[in-house]
Amino acid sequence: MKIRLIDNLPPEDLAMLQALYSRSAQSVSVHLDRVAAGGSSRFMKDYVAGYNHKSIADCGTTSIFIEGVSLLAAKAVQDWPLYSGQETSTRYIDMSQQPIVDPIGTPASKAILDRWMAFYGENFDRVAGHVEKTHPRRDGEDEKRYLGAVGARRFDILRGFLPAGITTQLSWHTNLRQAGDHVAGLVHHPSPEIRALGLELRAALAKAYPDSGFGQSLPSVSGVAASPEALADRTAWEAKVAAVSTYFNVLEDWSDRDIWRTVNVLDVDMEDVRVQRLRADERDLLRTRPRGCALPHFMARVGLVRLDGRIPTTGRCGAAPRPSPAASHDPRLPPPPPPIQPRLRRRPVPAQLGARRRADPRRAARALGLGRVDLPQHAA
């Protein structure tokens, strides 16, 4: 057994190094020489960008640092099932001096935001006093630690009044596949700020990893590459997904039937309850999805389908006996191995022994013709 840790290579080189296991049984030491000699550019361009082998892009990771975006934009980045990262904590940090993204940009909108921030900043002492009154310091409790906890609780309460446009910063650690799939939705987002962020992310990723397909950046099924003719249809469908999955108006976009079907999740006996949890426009995405496009992650709420079945054993439950291996054996090939003999089940205790006799293991054993049976002391 050999174990080797390798984390000093660029993401695309590391992805190629792992992918070579699927093409060669040689050691990673040999593969390292190949990567060092020729690089990963051609390999990634052919297999990831060309043939769309997404599992290779899963093997290269990157860390992205985003600063000066609104809380709303940060949540759009974090709205991903496999998101990993950190964000400026509004529970711990004073946000009163942070700039605000105002998409309206009018005097009236500025006045509203100023009032919210004034309320946030002017109530620090008032909220802290309330926390100290309701949660006084215990005897022997460290004063510095107590005051720090009071301050954090003050921010935790008041952050509920921060506008969504307050700016923050966040990190995003992801693999190249997830980066490409998520950015494809961000570039079509209805919010101009988030759309611009998506375009910048795609440009930065394409520059850093030019051979991993970030130029088209479409979430798609692995191994199904988009032809030039299909690319336009798939891009249009991605824009449709973004429009459907964000900022819908419940009163305008949902019919009464859709609301009832979606909210009433306890009614599991309906024949099509799972599909009907999708709104009409979401079901339309299923009907119009081009070949190869991956389903958006929000459709996971429909649930999973599990198929259970039973494989009957030979000659039981009315099943036809399996044909003999020799009957279909090609004489040019080596003979097949002998069939595996199934284990015999233990014979049940005859019913005529009665409940009292079945409770006595020695008498039951004698009735079954097993002879003398030695039992542990506690089972006698």
NUDO-777717 format. One line per field, with one value per residue: x, y, z of N, C-alpha, C in turn; residue in three letters. Coordinates in steps of 0.2 Angstrom, whole numbers, plus 2048, in hexadecimal, padded with zeros to 3 digits. Layout:
BEGIN
n.u	c(X  ...)
n.v	c(Y  ...)
n.w	c(Z  ...)
ca.u	c(X  ...)
ca.v	c(Y  ...)
ca.w	c(Z  ...)
c.u	c(X  ...)
c.v	c(Y  ...)
c.w	c(Z  ...)
aa	c(ALA  ...)
//
This chain:
BEGIN
n.u	c(804  803  803  801  802  7FD  7FE  803  801  7FB  7E9  7E4  7EE  7EE  7E2  7E3  7ED  7E6  7DC  7E4  7E5  7DA  7DD  7E9  7F2  7FD  809  806  812  818  80E  80F  81B  818  80E  816  81F  817  80D  7FB  7F3  7EF  7E9  7DE  7D7  7D3  7CB  7C4  7BE  7BC  7B6  7AE  7B0  7AB  7AE  7BC  7BE  7B9  7C4  7CD  7D0  7CC  7CE  7C4  7C3  7B9  7B4  7AC  79F  78C  782  778  77E  788  780  77B  786  789  77E  77E  77F  78B  793  7A1  7A9  7AD  7A6  7A5  7A1  791  78D  797  79F  79F  795  792  79A  79B  79A  78C  783  778  76C  762  765  760  75B  751  752  75E  75C  754  75D  766  75F  75D  76A  76D  764  76A  777  775  76F  778  77D  771  76B  776  775  768  76B  775  76D  763  76B  774  785  78D  792  7A4  7A6  7B0  7B3  7B7  7B5  7A7  7A3  7A7  79E  792  793  794  787  780  783  77E  770  76D  770  766  760  767  769  767  770  77C  78E  799  7A5  7AC  7B2  7B4  7B6  7B9  7B6  7BC  7B1  7A5  7A7  7A6  799  790  793  78E  780  780  784  779  770  762  765  76F  77B  77F  780  78A  794  795  79A  7A6  7AC  7AC  7B5  7C1  7C3  7C4  7D0  7D9  7D8  7D9  7D7  7CC  7BF  7B8  7B4  7A7  7A0  795  789  788  784  790  79B  793  795  793  78E  792  786  77C  780  77B  76D  76E  774  76A  760  766  766  758  756  75C  754  748  74B  74E  748  73A  729  71D  70F  70D  713  710  702  6F3  6F1  6FF  704  6FD  701  70E  711  70A  711  70F  706  708  703  6FE  6FE  707  70F  71C  721  719  71D  724  724  71A  722  72E  72C  72B  739  73E  738  73D  74B  75B  764  771  772  774  768  762  767  75D  752  753  74A  73F  742  748  748  745  748  743  746  746  750  74D  751  759  74D  743  735  72D  735  73E  74A  75C  765  771  782  78B  783  782  78F  79E  7A8  7B5  7BA  7C1  7BB  7AC  7AB  7A6  795  78F  78B  77B  778  771  762  75E  755  744  73C  731  71F  717  71E  71A  718  71E  728  730  736  740  750  757  74E  748  752  755  749  74B  754  761  769  774  776  780  77F  782  784  77B  771  76A)
n.v	c(7FA  80B  81C  82D  83E  84C  85C  868  86C  875  878  873  86A  861  85C  855  84C  844  83F  837  82B  824  820  819  80C  80F  816  824  82B  82A  830  83D  841  841  84C  856  857  85A  862  867  86D  869  85D  860  869  860  856  85C  869  865  857  858  851  851  84C  84D  85B  85C  858  863  870  881  891  89F  8B0  8BD  8CD  8DC  8DB  8DA  8D4  8CD  8C8  8C1  8B6  8B1  8AB  8A2  89A  88B  87A  873  87D  884  88E  89E  8AD  8BE  8C1  8C7  8C5  8C8  8D3  8E5  8EC  8F9  902  8FE  8FF  900  8F7  8FE  8FB  902  910  91D  92D  92A  91C  91C  924  91B  910  917  919  90D  909  913  90F  903  906  90F  909  900  901  901  8F5  8ED  8F0  8EA  8DD  8DA  8DD  8D3  8C7  8C6  8C8  8B9  8B3  8B3  8B2  8B6  8C7  8CE  8C4  8C3  8CF  8CF  8C5  8CB  8D6  8CF  8C9  8D4  8D9  8CE  8CF  8DB  8DA  8D5  8E0  8E5  8EB  8E2  8E6  8E9  8E9  8DB  8CE  8BE  8AD  8A0  890  883  876  875  871  873  881  886  881  888  896  897  899  8A5  8AF  8B1  8B7  8C0  8CB  8DA  8DC  8D0  8C9  8CF  8CC  8BE  8BE  8C4  8BA  8AF  8B3  8B5  8A8  8A1  8A7  8A3  895  890  885  87D  87F  88B  895  892  88D  885  87C  86B  85A  84E  849  84C  856  867  86B  877  87B  878  87F  88C  88A  883  88D  897  890  88F  89C  89D  895  89C  8A7  8A1  89B  8A5  8B3  8B2  8B7  8B2  8B5  8B8  8AF  8A2  897  894  886  882  887  880  873  873  878  86F  863  858  850  842  838  83B  838  83F  847  84B  850  85B  864  86D  87D  883  889  884  877  878  87A  86D  867  86E  86C  86C  85F  858  862  866  864  871  875  878  870  865  864  85E  851  840  831  820  810  801  7EF  7DD  7D0  7C0  7B0  7A1  797  79A  7A1  7A1  7A4  7A2  795  79A  79A  78D  791  78A  788  794  797  79D  793  797  79E  79E  792  795  79A  78F  78F  799  791  793  799  78E  790  790  783  785  784  777  77A  772  770  779  788  787  77D  783  78C  786  783  777  76C  770  76E  761  75C  760  758  75A  755  754  764  770  77D  78E  793  79D  79B  78F)
n.w	c(800  7FC  800  7FB  7FD  7F3  7F0  7EA  7DE  7D0  7CD  7C1  7BC  7C7  7C6  7B9  7BD  7C6  7BD  7B5  7BA  7B6  7A9  7AA  7B2  7B9  7C5  7CF  7D0  7C3  7BC  7C0  7BB  7AD  7AD  7B2  7A7  79B  79F  7A3  79A  78C  78F  798  790  786  78C  797  792  785  784  78F  79B  7AA  7B7  7B8  7B9  7C6  7CE  7CF  7D9  7DF  7E7  7EA  7ED  7F2  7F2  7F8  7F4  7F4  802  7FC  7F0  7F5  7FB  7EF  7E9  7F3  7F2  7EF  7EE  7F1  7F7  7FE  80A  812  81A  81D  82E  833  840  848  844  843  838  834  82D  820  80E  804  7F8  7EC  7E2  7DD  7DE  7E0  7E8  7F1  7F3  7F9  805  80C  80E  816  821  826  829  833  83D  840  845  84F  85A  861  86E  875  872  877  885  888  886  890  89B  89B  89A  8A6  8AC  8B2  8C3  8C5  8B7  8AA  8A6  89B  891  892  88E  881  87C  87E  875  869  869  868  85A  854  856  850  843  83C  837  82D  81C  80D  803  80A  80A  809  80B  805  804  7F8  7F6  7EB  7DE  7CD  7C5  7CC  7CD  7C0  7BD  7C6  7C4  7B7  7B9  7C1  7B8  7B1  7BA  7C0  7C8  7C5  7CB  7D0  7C4  7BE  7C7  7C4  7B7  7B9  7C1  7B8  7AE  7B6  7BA  7AD  7A9  7B2  7B1  7A3  79B  79F  79B  79F  797  790  79B  7A0  7AA  7A8  7A3  7A7  79A  78F  783  77D  76D  761  75B  765  76F  771  773  780  787  787  78E  79B  79F  7A0  7AB  7B5  7B6  7BA  7C6  7D0  7D9  7D8  7D7  7E3  7E3  7D6  7CD  7D1  7CF  7D7  7D8  7D6  7E2  7EC  7E9  7EB  7F8  800  806  80D  808  802  7FB  7EF  7DD  7D5  7DD  7DF  7D3  7D2  7DC  7D6  7CE  7C1  7B7  7BA  7B7  7AA  7A7  7A8  79D  792  793  78B  784  78E  797  7A8  7B6  7BF  7D0  7D9  7D7  7DE  7E9  7E5  7E8  7E9  7DF  7E3  7DE  7E2  7E2  7DF  7DD  7D8  7DE  7D7  7D0  7DA  7E1  7D5  7CB  7BC  7B9  7B9  7A9  7A6  7A8  79F  794  78C  78A  782  778  775  780  790  79C  7A6  7B7  7C4  7CA  7D7  7E6  7EE  7FF  80B  813  825  82B  830  840  843  842  84A  856  85F  869  875  874  86A  871  878  874  874  873  867  85E  85F  859  84C  848  84B  854  863  86B  871  87B  880  891  895  88C  88F)
ca.u	c(800  806  7FF  805  7FE  800  7F9  807  801  7F5  7E3  7E3  7F3  7EC  7DC  7E6  7F1  7E1  7D9  7E8  7E3  7D5  7E0  7EF  7F3  804  809  805  818  819  80A  812  820  814  80B  81C  822  813  807  7F5  7EF  7EC  7E5  7D8  7D4  7D0  7C7  7BF  7BB  7BA  7B2  7AA  7B0  7AA  7B1  7C3  7BE  7B8  7CA  7D1  7CD  7CF  7CB  7C3  7C2  7B4  7B4  7A8  798  787  780  774  782  78B  77C  77B  78C  789  778  780  77F  792  797  7A6  7AD  7AC  7A4  7A6  79B  78D  78C  79D  7A2  79B  794  78F  79E  79C  797  785  781  771  76A  75D  769  75C  75B  74C  755  764  759  751  762  769  75B  75E  770  76D  761  76F  77D  773  76C  77D  77D  76A  76B  77A  772  763  76E  778  767  75F  770  77A  78C  78D  798  7AA  7A7  7B5  7B0  7B9  7B2  7A0  7A1  7A7  798  78D  794  792  780  77D  783  779  769  76C  772  760  75D  76C  767  76B  776  783  793  79D  7AB  7AB  7B6  7B1  7BB  7B5  7BA  7BB  7AB  7A0  7A7  7A3  791  78D  794  78A  77A  781  785  772  76C  75E  769  775  781  781  781  791  799  796  79E  7AD  7AE  7AD  7BB  7C6  7C4  7C6  7D7  7DD  7D8  7D7  7D5  7C7  7B8  7B4  7B1  7A0  79E  78E  788  786  785  797  79C  78F  798  78E  790  791  77F  778  782  776  767  770  775  763  75D  769  763  751  756  75E  74E  743  74D  74F  744  733  723  719  708  70C  716  70D  6FB  6F0  6F3  706  706  6FB  705  715  711  707  716  70D  701  70D  6FF  6FC  702  70D  710  723  722  714  720  727  71F  719  728  734  72B  72D  740  73F  735  741  752  75F  768  777  772  772  763  764  767  757  74D  754  745  73A  743  74B  744  749  745  745  745  748  753  74B  756  757  748  73F  730  72A  73A  741  751  760  768  777  788  78E  77F  784  797  7A2  7AE  7BC  7BC  7C2  7B5  7AA  7AC  7A0  790  790  785  778  778  76A  75F  75D  74E  740  73A  72A  71A  714  721  717  71C  722  72D  734  73A  745  754  759  748  747  758  754  743  74D  759  768  76D  775  778  783  77D  785  781  775  76B  768)
ca.v	c(800  811  822  833  844  851  862  86D  86D  87A  874  86F  865  85D  858  851  847  83F  83C  832  824  820  81E  815  809  811  819  82C  82E  82A  835  843  842  843  853  85B  858  85D  866  864  871  865  858  863  86C  85B  852  860  86D  862  852  859  84C  856  849  850  861  85B  857  869  875  888  895  8A5  8B5  8C2  8D3  8E2  8D9  8DA  8CE  8C9  8C5  8BB  8B1  8AE  8A7  89C  896  885  874  871  883  884  894  8A2  8B3  8C3  8C0  8CC  8C4  8CA  8D9  8EB  8EE  900  906  8FA  902  8FD  8F7  901  8FA  907  916  923  930  927  916  91E  926  915  90C  91B  919  906  909  917  90B  8FE  909  913  904  8FC  902  8FF  8ED  8EA  8F1  8E5  8D6  8DA  8DC  8CC  8C2  8C9  8C4  8B4  8B4  8AF  8B2  8BB  8CD  8CF  8BF  8C4  8D5  8CD  8C2  8D0  8DA  8CB  8C8  8DB  8D9  8C8  8D1  8E1  8D8  8D4  8E7  8E7  8EA  8DD  8E9  8EA  8E5  8D6  8CA  8B7  8A9  89A  88A  87F  873  878  86F  877  888  887  880  88D  89C  897  89C  8AB  8B3  8B2  8B8  8C6  8D1  8DC  8DB  8C8  8C7  8D2  8C8  8B8  8BF  8C4  8B3  8AB  8B6  8B3  8A0  8A0  8AA  89F  88E  891  87F  87A  880  890  899  891  88D  882  876  866  853  84C  845  84F  85D  86B  86D  87E  87D  877  884  892  887  882  894  89A  88C  891  8A3  89C  892  8A1  8AB  89D  899  8AB  8B9  8B1  8BA  8AD  8B6  8B9  8AA  89C  897  891  87F  881  888  87A  86D  874  878  869  85D  852  84C  83E  833  83D  835  843  84D  84D  855  861  868  872  882  882  88B  87F  870  879  879  866  865  871  86C  869  859  859  867  864  867  876  871  879  86B  860  864  859  84A  83A  82B  81A  80A  7FB  7E9  7D7  7CB  7BA  7AB  79C  792  79B  7A7  7A0  7A6  79D  794  79D  795  78B  794  786  788  79A  798  79D  78E  79A  7A2  79A  78F  799  798  78B  793  799  78E  798  796  78B  793  78C  781  788  77F  775  77D  76E  76F  77D  78E  786  779  787  791  782  782  770  768  772  76B  759  75B  761  752  75D  751  758  76B  773  784  792  792  7A1  799  789)
ca.w	c(800  7FC  800  7F9  7FD  7EE  7F0  7E8  7D7  7CE  7CD  7BB  7BC  7CC  7C3  7B4  7C0  7C8  7B7  7B1  7BD  7B2  7A3  7AA  7B9  7BB  7CB  7CE  7CF  7BC  7B9  7C2  7B5  7A7  7AE  7B2  7A0  796  7A2  7A3  795  787  792  79B  78A  782  790  79B  78E  77F  785  794  7A1  7B0  7BD  7B8  7BC  7CD  7D1  7D0  7DD  7DF  7EC  7E7  7F2  7EF  7F7  7F6  7F1  7F9  805  7F7  7EB  7F9  7FB  7E9  7E9  7F8  7F1  7EB  7F3  7F3  7F9  804  80B  817  818  823  832  836  847  84C  841  842  830  833  828  81A  809  802  7F1  7EB  7DB  7DA  7DC  7E0  7EE  7F5  7F5  7FE  80B  80F  810  81B  827  829  82C  839  842  842  849  855  85F  863  876  878  872  87C  88C  889  887  897  8A0  89A  89B  8AA  8AD  8B8  8C7  8C3  8B0  8A7  8A4  894  88D  893  88A  87A  87A  87D  86F  863  869  865  853  852  856  84C  83C  838  834  827  815  809  7FF  80D  806  80D  807  806  800  7F5  7F5  7E7  7D9  7C7  7C2  7D0  7CC  7B9  7BD  7CA  7C0  7B1  7BB  7C3  7B2  7AE  7BF  7BF  7CB  7C1  7CF  7D0  7BD  7BD  7CB  7C1  7B1  7BB  7C3  7B3  7AB  7BA  7BA  7A7  7A8  7B7  7AF  79C  798  7A3  799  7A2  791  78F  7A2  7A0  7AD  7A3  7A5  7A5  794  78A  781  779  767  760  75A  76B  775  771  777  787  78B  788  794  7A1  7A1  7A2  7B2  7BA  7B7  7BD  7CD  7D4  7DA  7D5  7DB  7E4  7E1  7CF  7CA  7D3  7CF  7DD  7D7  7D8  7E9  7F0  7E8  7EE  800  803  805  811  804  7FE  7F7  7E8  7D8  7D2  7E2  7DF  7CE  7D3  7E0  7D2  7CB  7B9  7B3  7BC  7B4  7A3  7A6  7A6  796  78D  794  786  785  791  79C  7AF  7B9  7C5  7D7  7DD  7D5  7E3  7ED  7E2  7EB  7E6  7DE  7E4  7DB  7E6  7DE  7E2  7D8  7DA  7DE  7D2  7D1  7DF  7DF  7CF  7C6  7B7  7BB  7B4  7A5  7A7  7A4  799  78E  788  78A  77C  779  774  786  796  79F  7AB  7BE  7C7  7CD  7DF  7E9  7F3  806  80D  819  82B  82B  835  845  841  846  84F  85C  863  86B  87B  872  866  875  87B  86F  874  870  860  85B  85E  855  846  847  84B  85A  869  86A  876  87B  885  898  896  888  890)
c.u	c(804  801  803  800  801  7FB  7FD  807  7FB  7EF  7E2  7E8  7F1  7E6  7DE  7E9  7EC  7DE  7DD  7E7  7DE  7D7  7E6  7EF  7F9  803  808  80C  81A  814  80C  817  81D  811  811  81F  81E  80E  800  7F0  7EC  7E7  7DE  7D4  7D0  7CA  7C2  7BB  7B8  7B4  7AD  7AA  7B1  7AE  7B9  7C3  7BC  7BE  7CF  7CD  7D0  7CB  7CA  7C1  7BE  7B3  7AF  7A2  793  786  77C  778  786  787  77B  780  78C  783  77A  781  786  796  79B  7A9  7AB  7A9  7A5  79F  798  78C  792  7A0  79D  79B  792  793  79F  798  790  784  779  76F  765  760  765  75D  756  74F  75A  761  757  757  766  765  75C  765  771  76A  766  774  77B  770  771  77C  776  769  76F  778  76D  766  771  772  764  764  775  780  78B  793  79E  7AB  7AC  7B2  7B1  7B5  7AA  79F  7A2  7A1  792  78D  792  78B  77D  77D  77E  772  768  76D  76B  75D  762  769  76B  770  77C  788  797  7A2  7AA  7B1  7B2  7B6  7B7  7B9  7B8  7B4  7A5  7A1  7A4  79B  78E  78D  790  783  77B  782  77E  76E  768  762  76F  77B  784  783  789  796  79A  79A  7A5  7B0  7B0  7B4  7C1  7C8  7C7  7CE  7DB  7DE  7D5  7D5  7D0  7C0  7B4  7B1  7AA  79D  796  78E  785  788  78C  797  798  791  793  791  78F  789  77B  77A  77D  770  768  771  76E  75F  760  767  75C  751  758  757  748  744  74E  74A  73D  72E  71E  712  707  70E  713  705  6F9  6F2  6FA  707  703  6FF  70C  715  70F  70B  714  708  705  709  6FD  701  708  70F  717  724  71E  717  723  722  71F  71F  72E  732  72C  734  741  73D  73A  749  756  763  76F  777  770  76C  765  763  760  751  74E  74E  73F  73C  747  747  748  745  747  742  748  74A  751  751  754  752  743  73A  72D  72F  73D  748  756  764  76F  77D  78B  78A  780  78B  79A  7A8  7B5  7BE  7BD  7BB  7B3  7AB  7A6  79C  791  789  782  778  771  768  75E  756  74A  73D  733  725  717  717  71E  71B  720  728  732  738  73F  74A  756  754  747  74C  757  74E  746  752  760  76C  76E  778  77A  782  781  781  77A  76F  768  761)
c.v	c(806  817  828  839  849  857  869  86F  872  875  870  869  85F  859  853  84B  841  83B  836  82B  820  81E  81A  813  80B  815  821  82F  82E  82F  83C  846  845  84A  858  85C  85B  862  863  868  86D  860  85B  866  866  858  856  864  86A  85C  852  854  850  853  84C  856  861  85A  85D  86E  87C  88C  89C  8AA  8BB  8C7  8D8  8E0  8D9  8D4  8C9  8C5  8BF  8B5  8AD  8A9  8A0  898  890  880  872  877  882  88B  898  8A9  8B8  8C2  8C6  8CB  8C6  8D0  8DF  8EC  8F5  904  903  8FE  8FD  8FD  8F9  900  8FF  90E  91C  926  92D  920  917  920  920  911  910  91A  912  906  90D  913  906  901  90D  90F  8FF  8FC  8FF  8F8  8EA  8EA  8EC  8DE  8D5  8DA  8D6  8C6  8C5  8C5  8BF  8B6  8B0  8AF  8B8  8C1  8CF  8CA  8C0  8CA  8D4  8C9  8C6  8D4  8D5  8CA  8CF  8DB  8D3  8CB  8D7  8DF  8D7  8DA  8E9  8E6  8E5  8DF  8EA  8E6  8E0  8D3  8C3  8B3  8A3  895  885  87B  876  877  873  87E  88A  886  886  894  89D  89A  8A3  8B0  8B5  8B5  8BF  8CC  8D3  8DB  8D4  8C6  8C9  8CE  8C1  8B8  8C0  8BE  8AF  8AD  8B4  8AC  89E  8A2  8A5  898  88E  88B  87A  87C  886  895  898  890  88B  87C  871  85F  851  847  847  856  860  86C  874  880  87C  87C  88A  890  886  888  897  896  88E  898  8A2  899  897  8A6  8A8  89C  89F  8B0  8B8  8B5  8B4  8AE  8B6  8B3  8A3  89C  893  889  87D  882  882  874  86D  874  872  863  857  84E  848  839  835  83A  838  848  84F  852  85B  865  86E  876  880  884  887  879  872  879  871  864  868  870  869  863  85B  85E  864  867  86B  873  873  874  865  85F  85F  852  845  835  825  814  804  7F4  7E3  7D3  7C4  7B5  7A6  797  793  7A1  7A7  7A2  7A1  79B  797  798  793  78F  791  787  78E  79B  798  798  791  79E  79C  798  794  796  794  790  793  796  792  794  793  78F  78E  78A  783  782  77D  778  779  76D  774  783  78C  782  77E  78B  78D  780  77A  76B  769  76E  764  758  75C  75C  755  75A  756  75F  76E  77B  788  792  797  7A0  793  78A)
c.w	c(800  7FC  7FF  7F9  7F8  7EE  7EE  7E1  7D5  7CD  7C7  7BA  7C1  7C9  7BE  7B8  7C3  7C2  7B4  7B4  7B9  7AB  7A3  7B1  7BC  7C1  7CA  7CE  7C7  7B9  7BA  7BD  7AF  7A8  7AE  7AB  79B  798  7A0  79D  790  78A  794  795  786  786  794  796  788  780  78B  79A  7A7  7B6  7BD  7BB  7C3  7D1  7D2  7D4  7DD  7E5  7EA  7ED  7EF  7F4  7F4  7F2  7F6  7FC  800  7F2  7EF  7F9  7F5  7E7  7ED  7F7  7EC  7F0  7F5  7F5  7FF  804  811  815  81E  827  835  83D  84B  84A  841  83A  82F  82E  821  814  807  7FB  7F0  7E4  7D8  7D9  7DC  7E7  7F3  7F8  7FA  805  80F  812  816  822  82B  82D  833  83F  845  847  84F  85B  862  86B  878  878  877  883  88D  88A  88E  89C  8A0  89C  89F  8AB  8B3  8BC  8C5  8BB  8AE  8A4  89D  88F  88D  88E  883  878  87A  877  869  863  866  85D  850  851  851  844  838  835  82E  820  811  804  803  80B  80B  809  809  802  7FD  7F3  7F1  7E2  7D2  7C4  7C5  7CE  7C5  7B9  7C0  7C6  7BA  7B3  7BE  7BD  7AF  7B4  7BE  7C2  7C7  7C5  7CF  7C9  7BC  7C1  7C7  7BB  7B3  7BE  7BE  7AF  7AF  7BA  7B3  7A6  7AC  7B4  7A8  799  79B  7A1  79C  79D  790  796  7A2  7A5  7A9  7A6  7A2  79F  78E  788  77D  773  766  75E  760  770  776  775  77E  78A  78C  78E  79B  7A4  7A3  7A9  7B7  7BB  7BB  7C5  7D2  7D4  7D7  7DA  7DD  7E2  7DA  7CB  7CB  7D2  7D6  7DD  7D9  7DF  7ED  7EF  7EB  7F5  803  803  809  80D  7FF  7FA  7F0  7E3  7D6  7D7  7E1  7D9  7CF  7D8  7DC  7CF  7C4  7B5  7B4  7B8  7AC  7A2  7A4  79F  791  78E  78E  788  788  797  7A3  7B2  7BE  7CC  7DB  7DC  7DA  7E8  7EB  7E6  7E7  7E5  7DF  7E2  7DF  7E2  7E2  7DD  7DB  7D9  7D9  7D4  7D7  7DD  7D8  7C9  7C2  7B9  7B6  7B0  7A7  7A4  79E  793  789  788  783  77C  778  77B  78B  799  7A5  7B2  7C0  7CA  7D4  7E2  7EF  7FA  808  813  81F  82A  831  83A  843  845  84B  855  861  866  871  879  86E  86B  878  875  86E  871  869  85C  85A  859  84D  844  847  851  860  867  870  876  881  88C  898  892  88A  894)
aa	c(MET  LYS  ILE  ARG  LEU  ILE  ASP  ASN  LEU  PRO  PRO  GLU  ASP  LEU  ALA  MET  LEU  GLN  ALA  LEU  TYR  SER  ARG  SER  ALA  GLN  SER  VAL  SER  VAL  HIS  LEU  ASP  ARG  VAL  ALA  ALA  GLY  GLY  SER  SER  ARG  PHE  MET  LYS  ASP  TYR  VAL  ALA  GLY  TYR  ASN  HIS  LYS  SER  ILE  ALA  ASP  CYS  GLY  THR  THR  SER  ILE  PHE  ILE  GLU  GLY  VAL  SER  LEU  LEU  ALA  ALA  LYS  ALA  VAL  GLN  ASP  TRP  PRO  LEU  TYR  SER  GLY  GLN  GLU  THR  SER  THR  ARG  TYR  ILE  ASP  MET  SER  GLN  GLN  PRO  ILE  VAL  ASP  PRO  ILE  GLY  THR  PRO  ALA  SER  LYS  ALA  ILE  LEU  ASP  ARG  TRP  MET  ALA  PHE  TYR  GLY  GLU  ASN  PHE  ASP  ARG  VAL  ALA  GLY  HIS  VAL  GLU  LYS  THR  HIS  PRO  ARG  ARG  ASP  GLY  GLU  ASP  GLU  LYS  ARG  TYR  LEU  GLY  ALA  VAL  GLY  ALA  ARG  ARG  PHE  ASP  ILE  LEU  ARG  GLY  PHE  LEU  PRO  ALA  GLY  ILE  THR  THR  GLN  LEU  SER  TRP  HIS  THR  ASN  LEU  ARG  GLN  ALA  GLY  ASP  HIS  VAL  ALA  GLY  LEU  VAL  HIS  HIS  PRO  SER  PRO  GLU  ILE  ARG  ALA  LEU  GLY  LEU  GLU  LEU  ARG  ALA  ALA  LEU  ALA  LYS  ALA  TYR  PRO  ASP  SER  GLY  PHE  GLY  GLN  SER  LEU  PRO  SER  VAL  SER  GLY  VAL  ALA  ALA  SER  PRO  GLU  ALA  LEU  ALA  ASP  ARG  THR  ALA  TRP  GLU  ALA  LYS  VAL  ALA  ALA  VAL  SER  THR  TYR  PHE  ASN  VAL  LEU  GLU  ASP  TRP  SER  ASP  ARG  ASP  ILE  TRP  ARG  THR  VAL  ASN  VAL  LEU  ASP  VAL  ASP  MET  GLU  ASP  VAL  ARG  VAL  GLN  ARG  LEU  ARG  ALA  ASP  GLU  ARG  ASP  LEU  LEU  ARG  THR  ARG  PRO  ARG  GLY  CYS  ALA  LEU  PRO  HIS  PHE  MET  ALA  ARG  VAL  GLY  LEU  VAL  ARG  LEU  ASP  GLY  ARG  ILE  PRO  THR  THR  GLY  ARG  CYS  GLY  ALA  ALA  PRO  ARG  PRO  SER  PRO  ALA  ALA  SER  HIS  ASP  PRO  ARG  LEU  PRO  PRO  PRO  PRO  PRO  PRO  ILE  GLN  PRO  ARG  LEU  ARG  ARG  ARG  PRO  VAL  PRO  ALA  GLN  LEU  GLY  ALA  ARG  ARG  ARG  ALA  ASP  PRO  ARG  ARG  ALA  ALA  ARG  ALA  LEU  GLY  LEU  GLY  ARG  VAL  ASP  LEU  PRO  GLN  HIS  ALA  ALA)
//
